[in-house]
Amino acid sequence: MGIRKRRRKAWFAALLMLTLLGASSYVLGWSSLLSVKKVVVVGAPNPSEAFTIQHNFHIGEKMARLESQKVSVALKKYTWLDHASISRNWLKGIVTVRVWTRTPIAQFQSHLVDHNGVVFNLPNIDTTHLPMITGTNTTSAKFATDLLSALPSIMRTQVSGILVRGNDWAILTIASRNKNLSVVWGDLTETSLKVKVYQALIALPENVKVTYIDVSAPHAPIVK
């Protein structure tokens, strides 16, 4: 008799577990109790972009059916977006999408470029302080941003333009002493030495009026 009771209890416990699993599956996957009621976007560059991101979600959609991977793929169409995270408040039905924008360090054609050389668009941003990269393709833009990133911060802020010839040869336009100075930089080799040579040359009193410096061969620089 004791064995039968234990069997009935085990059977009842299993049935109860299956019932609970079925009910929870229904609530999570089908019931309107845990559906999306509101989408909040944090970190968008402007309200318009936040509004377009919200359209990747549907009010009334089941919270459990939101797949982070699919949402991340959908958000990749926003070129200004560096990365994003998605969180869900199950009880309130709120989906929060937190986004981080790329930080532009230069302009390329009619676009922006970040420190990784990624070309993107970011609406309503002041670009007057960003240097202009002149090149034929995104490879030349990547080379230019690598060069910018390798320069000391103070020198980097003085660069107003980078002309890239081919994909790995640059001529910088640098604002120095109320004039534009053309600096033939060349490639990325010996960058630290080129910086030191450039800084030493512009510090010399006799070079106050120069408008051209070539440090592409840093051991034999040219000043005009």
FENRASUL-V98791 format. One record per residue. N is the residue number from 1. RES is the residue in three letters. BURIAL is # if it has 24 or more other C-alpha atoms within 12 Angstrom, else .. Layout:
# FENRASUL-V98791
N_RES_BURIAL + N_RES_BURIAL
This chain:
# FENRASUL-V98791
1_MET_. + 2_GLY_. + 3_ILE_. + 4_ARG_. + 5_LYS_. + 6_ARG_. + 7_ARG_. + 8_ARG_. + 9_LYS_. + 10_ALA_. + 11_TRP_. + 12_PHE_. + 13_ALA_. + 14_ALA_. + 15_LEU_. + 16_LEU_. + 17_MET_. + 18_LEU_. + 19_THR_. + 20_LEU_. + 21_LEU_. + 22_GLY_. + 23_ALA_. + 24_SER_. + 25_SER_. + 26_TYR_. + 27_VAL_. + 28_LEU_# + 29_GLY_. + 30_TRP_. + 31_SER_. + 32_SER_. + 33_LEU_. + 34_LEU_# + 35_SER_# + 36_VAL_# + 37_LYS_# + 38_LYS_# + 39_VAL_# + 40_VAL_# + 41_VAL_# + 42_VAL_# + 43_GLY_# + 44_ALA_# + 45_PRO_# + 46_ASN_. + 47_PRO_. + 48_SER_. + 49_GLU_# + 50_ALA_# + 51_PHE_. + 52_THR_. + 53_ILE_# + 54_GLN_# + 55_HIS_. + 56_ASN_# + 57_PHE_# + 58_HIS_. + 59_ILE_. + 60_GLY_. + 61_GLU_# + 62_LYS_# + 63_MET_# + 64_ALA_# + 65_ARG_. + 66_LEU_# + 67_GLU_. + 68_SER_. + 69_GLN_. + 70_LYS_. + 71_VAL_# + 72_SER_# + 73_VAL_. + 74_ALA_. + 75_LEU_# + 76_LYS_. + 77_LYS_. + 78_TYR_# + 79_THR_# + 80_TRP_# + 81_LEU_# + 82_ASP_# + 83_HIS_. + 84_ALA_# + 85_SER_. + 86_ILE_# + 87_SER_# + 88_ARG_# + 89_ASN_. + 90_TRP_. + 91_LEU_. + 92_LYS_. + 93_GLY_# + 94_ILE_# + 95_VAL_# + 96_THR_# + 97_VAL_# + 98_ARG_# + 99_VAL_# + 100_TRP_. + 101_THR_# + 102_ARG_# + 103_THR_# + 104_PRO_# + 105_ILE_# + 106_ALA_# + 107_GLN_# + 108_PHE_# + 109_GLN_. + 110_SER_. + 111_HIS_# + 112_LEU_# + 113_VAL_# + 114_ASP_# + 115_HIS_# + 116_ASN_# + 117_GLY_# + 118_VAL_# + 119_VAL_# + 120_PHE_# + 121_ASN_# + 122_LEU_# + 123_PRO_. + 124_ASN_. + 125_ILE_. + 126_ASP_. + 127_THR_. + 128_THR_. + 129_HIS_. + 130_LEU_# + 131_PRO_# + 132_MET_# + 133_ILE_# + 134_THR_# + 135_GLY_# + 136_THR_. + 137_ASN_. + 138_THR_# + 139_THR_# + 140_SER_# + 141_ALA_# + 142_LYS_# + 143_PHE_# + 144_ALA_# + 145_THR_# + 146_ASP_# + 147_LEU_# + 148_LEU_# + 149_SER_# + 150_ALA_. + 151_LEU_# + 152_PRO_. + 153_SER_. + 154_ILE_. + 155_MET_. + 156_ARG_# + 157_THR_. + 158_GLN_# + 159_VAL_# + 160_SER_# + 161_GLY_# + 162_ILE_# + 163_LEU_# + 164_VAL_# + 165_ARG_# + 166_GLY_. + 167_ASN_# + 168_ASP_# + 169_TRP_# + 170_ALA_# + 171_ILE_# + 172_LEU_# + 173_THR_# + 174_ILE_# + 175_ALA_# + 176_SER_# + 177_ARG_. + 178_ASN_. + 179_LYS_. + 180_ASN_. + 181_LEU_# + 182_SER_# + 183_VAL_# + 184_VAL_# + 185_TRP_# + 186_GLY_# + 187_ASP_# + 188_LEU_# + 189_THR_. + 190_GLU_. + 191_THR_# + 192_SER_. + 193_LEU_. + 194_LYS_# + 195_VAL_# + 196_LYS_. + 197_VAL_# + 198_TYR_# + 199_GLN_. + 200_ALA_. + 201_LEU_# + 202_ILE_# + 203_ALA_. + 204_LEU_. + 205_PRO_. + 206_GLU_. + 207_ASN_. + 208_VAL_. + 209_LYS_. + 210_VAL_# + 211_THR_# + 212_TYR_# + 213_ILE_# + 214_ASP_# + 215_VAL_# + 216_SER_# + 217_ALA_. + 218_PRO_# + 219_HIS_. + 220_ALA_. + 221_PRO_# + 222_ILE_. + 223_VAL_# + 224_LYS_.
